[in-house]
């Protein structure tokens, strides 16, 4: 048998498992969402009043903490994108866990609103950003046919975390007063450390995007070196006894090798983010849509309890409002995420529907009166459809830009969402008006 009889089979990129270890990736993403969003979305209910009393500050000043945290989490998306492309999901998620936990722990050391802005908002937010993006990207890489379903399960952790942590932490801090809010923040720092285990489960595929970029850079470097070598050694050069060192030197062409200056990390961030995505009209409109949505998204979580208090809802019953958001959020993410995988469903139209109903539910909120039932009603509608919105965001994004650009596109999208979140929560603090 000759060499011509051998079949040459091209080897493509990584094979998407659509299962197997991918379900452990889903579990790790679920738990990261549980910890991150459970803490973020319950902070307004748990810490707003205790901090106001301790610091003797108005509602807007304290609620700014709860606005900075998700704003930095989302706004630091480009940094998380660059680091994920460079080092992979596992390393970035573990590093983010350590940073976020450290930030929350530091908040115990000094009772000062500006210190909280830095430790909880900025340091905690950067850590959460480095946890969040790998949790989304890793699921997208491990699933294709079942991507919407897997993503729906993963982001359900947000609803479960909101439901569980809002109830537990509210009872610990406000109902039974077992801990003051400062020690409760240390407890949350310990809860965040569970992300180390979750991050360790994010085993990279043979050629995930970060690996593909590394190989591409290596191929370019090798090609450039080969080009230089070929220019230095002319082909078929005559070898005679008269050729001496001086003759050889005259045959060599002059090659100028540019010395590339070392670039700063922030320059690398700007360079590696694919801003050409903004030239895509569909992506730009999608980013604007998410910006407008995020102006009010976190407001409901942070001020639902406060609104009920102003409406004279009984204190012991107010806990159930945020809990109902979390519980309905679970079903919304799962059911709407599962529906997004059906061939008969237009994912973009379903995405738009979730935004419309979430917006209507929010508009109805101030009309609910002193009974807790209407408050639970609007909160449940908001939780269900806003959960579906979150579950579909990355899925629709893949439909727009493709899986190869998911990491870069998601980082840019998070920047838009982060800016909107930073604006929305403090402005809605009624003490500003």
VENJO-V882239 format. One record per residue. N is the residue number from 1. RES is the residue in one small letter. SS is DSSP state (A for helix, B for strand, O for the rest). PSI is psi in whole degrees, -180 to 180 (none if undefined). Layout:
BEGIN
n;res;ss;psi
N;RES;SS;PSI
N;RES;SS;PSI
END
This chain:
BEGIN
n;res;ss;psi
1;x;O;129
2;x;O;173
3;x;A;-25
4;x;A;-18
5;x;A;-11
6;x;O;139
7;x;O;132
8;x;O;116
9;x;O;117
10;x;O;139
11;x;O;120
12;x;O;-159
13;x;O;-162
14;x;O;147
15;x;O;128
16;x;O;118
17;x;O;-36
18;x;O;39
19;x;O;-154
20;x;O;-129
21;x;O;-21
22;x;A;-31
23;x;A;-28
24;x;A;-33
25;x;A;-42
26;x;A;-43
27;x;A;-45
28;x;A;-40
29;x;A;-41
30;x;A;-47
31;x;A;-33
32;x;A;-42
33;x;A;-39
34;x;A;-50
35;x;A;-53
36;x;A;-59
37;x;A;-32
38;x;A;-43
39;x;A;-48
40;x;A;-48
41;x;A;-15
42;x;A;-7
43;x;A;-39
44;x;A;-43
45;x;A;-40
46;x;A;-43
47;x;A;-13
48;x;A;-57
49;x;A;-46
50;x;A;-39
51;x;A;-38
52;x;A;-42
53;x;A;-43
54;x;A;-40
55;x;A;-13
56;x;O;48
57;x;O;165
58;x;O;172
59;x;A;-42
60;x;A;-41
61;x;A;-43
62;x;A;-41
63;x;A;-19
64;x;A;-32
65;x;A;-46
66;x;A;-14
67;x;A;-38
68;x;A;-41
69;x;A;-57
70;x;A;-29
71;x;A;-46
72;x;A;-39
73;x;A;-45
74;x;A;-39
75;x;A;-25
76;x;O;11
77;x;A;-44
78;x;A;-38
79;x;A;-45
80;x;A;-36
81;x;A;-49
82;x;A;-47
83;x;A;-37
84;x;A;-40
85;x;A;-33
86;x;A;-42
87;x;A;-7
88;x;O;165
89;x;A;-41
90;x;A;-54
91;x;A;-40
92;x;A;-42
93;x;A;-42
94;x;A;-43
95;x;A;-43
96;x;A;-39
97;x;A;-47
98;x;A;-41
99;x;A;-47
100;x;A;-45
101;x;A;-41
102;x;A;-41
103;x;A;-46
104;x;A;-38
105;x;A;-40
106;x;A;-31
107;x;O;-17
108;x;O;-18
109;x;O;-23
110;x;O;129
111;x;O;94
112;x;O;131
113;x;A;-39
114;x;A;-33
115;x;A;-39
116;x;A;-37
117;x;A;-40
118;x;A;-51
119;x;A;-51
120;x;A;-50
121;x;A;-56
122;x;A;-57
123;x;A;-48
124;x;A;-39
125;x;A;-41
126;x;A;-43
127;x;A;-45
128;x;A;-36
129;x;A;-42
130;x;A;-18
131;x;A;-39
132;x;A;-50
133;x;A;-45
134;x;A;-33
135;x;A;-34
136;x;A;-49
137;x;A;-41
138;x;A;-39
139;x;A;-42
140;x;A;-33
141;x;A;-31
142;x;A;-10
143;x;O;147
144;x;O;-67
145;x;O;-36
146;x;O;24
147;x;A;-47
148;x;A;-40
149;x;A;-47
150;x;A;-41
151;x;A;-37
152;x;A;-42
153;x;A;-45
154;x;A;-48
155;x;A;-8
156;x;A;-24
157;x;A;-30
158;x;A;-48
159;x;A;-43
160;x;A;-44
161;x;A;-42
162;x;A;-43
163;x;A;-48
164;x;A;-52
165;x;A;-33
166;x;A;-38
167;x;A;-50
168;x;A;-51
169;x;A;-35
170;x;A;-41
171;x;A;-41
172;x;A;-42
173;x;A;-46
174;x;A;-38
175;x;A;-56
176;x;O;-12
177;x;O;42
178;x;O;-33
179;x;O;148
180;x;O;169
181;x;A;-28
182;x;A;-45
183;x;A;-29
184;x;A;-34
185;x;A;-35
186;x;A;-39
187;x;A;-43
188;x;A;-32
189;x;A;-39
190;x;A;-39
191;x;A;-39
192;x;A;-33
193;x;O;-15
194;x;O;-21
195;x;A;-21
196;x;A;-44
197;x;A;-43
198;x;A;-44
199;x;A;-36
200;x;A;-20
201;x;O;-12
202;x;O;68
203;x;O;125
204;x;O;147
205;x;O;161
206;x;O;-38
207;x;O;72
208;x;O;168
209;x;A;-39
210;x;A;-38
211;x;A;-39
212;x;A;-42
213;x;A;-40
214;x;A;-44
215;x;A;-37
216;x;A;-42
217;x;A;-39
218;x;A;-42
219;x;A;-40
220;x;A;-42
221;x;A;-42
222;x;A;-39
223;x;A;-40
224;x;A;-41
225;x;A;-39
226;x;A;-39
227;x;A;-40
228;x;A;-44
229;x;A;-41
230;x;A;-34
231;x;A;-26
232;x;A;-31
233;x;O;97
234;x;O;141
235;x;O;146
236;x;O;35
237;x;O;133
238;x;O;133
239;x;O;106
240;x;O;164
241;x;O;-18
242;x;O;-13
243;x;O;116
244;x;O;-174
245;x;A;-41
246;x;A;-36
247;x;A;-40
248;x;A;-39
249;x;A;-34
250;x;A;-25
251;x;A;-21
252;x;O;127
253;x;O;155
254;x;O;123
255;x;O;124
256;x;O;120
257;x;O;114
258;x;O;135
259;x;O;107
260;x;O;123
261;x;O;150
262;x;O;130
263;x;O;145
264;x;O;162
265;x;A;-40
266;x;A;-32
267;x;A;-37
268;x;A;-36
269;x;A;-49
270;x;A;-38
271;x;A;-39
272;x;A;-21
273;x;O;132
274;x;O;84
275;x;A;-10
276;x;A;-17
277;x;A;-31
278;x;A;-12
279;x;A;-15
280;x;O;114
281;x;A;-39
282;x;A;-44
283;x;A;-41
284;x;A;-44
285;x;A;-39
286;x;A;-40
287;x;A;-42
288;x;A;-42
289;x;A;-46
290;x;A;-33
291;x;A;-49
292;x;A;-40
293;x;A;-41
294;x;A;-14
295;x;A;-31
296;x;A;-3
297;x;A;-52
298;x;A;-14
299;x;A;-41
300;x;A;-44
301;x;A;-43
302;x;A;-27
303;x;A;5
304;x;A;-45
305;x;A;-38
306;x;A;-41
307;x;A;-43
308;x;A;-36
309;x;A;-44
310;x;A;-27
311;x;O;5
312;x;O;31
313;x;O;140
314;x;O;137
315;x;A;-47
316;x;A;-22
317;x;A;-19
318;x;A;-26
319;x;A;-33
320;x;A;-16
321;x;A;-54
322;x;A;-35
323;x;A;-39
324;x;A;-33
325;x;A;-47
326;x;A;-43
327;x;A;-48
328;x;A;-30
329;x;A;-38
330;x;A;-51
331;x;A;-38
332;x;A;-45
333;x;A;-40
334;x;A;-51
335;x;A;-49
336;x;A;-35
337;x;A;-42
338;x;A;-41
339;x;A;-30
340;x;O;-17
341;x;O;-13
342;x;O;136
343;x;O;-28
344;x;O;-4
345;x;O;130
346;x;O;108
347;x;A;-36
348;x;A;-43
349;x;A;-38
350;x;A;-40
351;x;A;-46
352;x;A;-40
353;x;A;-41
354;x;A;-37
355;x;A;-42
356;x;A;-50
357;x;A;-38
358;x;A;-41
359;x;A;-42
360;x;A;-43
361;x;A;-39
362;x;A;-37
363;x;A;-31
364;x;A;-23
365;x;A;-46
366;x;A;-10
367;x;A;8
368;x;O;-13
369;x;O;-160
370;x;O;-7
371;x;O;140
372;x;A;-24
373;x;A;-51
374;x;A;-35
375;x;A;-42
376;x;A;-35
377;x;A;-53
378;x;A;-37
379;x;A;-37
380;x;A;-43
381;x;A;-45
382;x;A;-45
383;x;A;-43
384;x;A;-51
385;x;A;-30
386;x;A;-31
387;x;A;-40
388;x;A;-37
389;x;A;-46
390;x;A;-42
391;x;A;-33
392;x;A;-16
393;x;A;-54
394;x;A;-28
395;x;A;-47
396;x;A;-35
397;x;A;-41
398;x;A;-40
399;x;A;-32
400;x;A;-48
401;x;A;-16
402;x;O;156
403;x;A;-31
404;x;A;-27
405;x;A;12
406;x;A;-47
407;x;A;-49
408;x;A;-45
409;x;A;-39
410;x;A;-36
411;x;A;-44
412;x;A;-41
413;x;A;-42
414;x;A;-31
415;x;A;-45
416;x;A;-47
417;x;A;-39
418;x;A;-43
419;x;A;-44
420;x;A;-41
421;x;A;-38
422;x;A;-32
423;x;A;-45
424;x;A;-54
425;x;A;-49
426;x;A;-37
427;x;A;-35
428;x;A;-15
429;x;O;116
430;x;A;-19
431;x;A;-13
432;x;A;-18
433;x;O;none
END
